[in-house]
């Protein structure tokens, strides 16, 4: 089980890419080919990273889309584990013949 909350990919994009390049959200959104609102929601952790956005970020940063999606997947799983369903039963196992 993941003990601490994984970092949102939007936060990584903001802190590790946008800020060091001294880009505004408007400039970064233009470069990514998305609206300012779309990028703002991502970097402010109001929306999840989509596969399409992962492709755009990967192309702009010369990284892999899988690395960006992996961040989102880890966060999604951590969030799900915080509200793990209690009413789930294991499937019955068939006896070997």
Secondary structure, 3 states (H helix, E strand, C coil): CCCCCCCCHHHHHHHHHHCCCCCCHHHHHHHHCCCHHHHHHHHCCCCCCCHHHHHHHHHHHCCCHHHHHHHHHHHHHHHHHCCCCCCCCCCCCCCCC
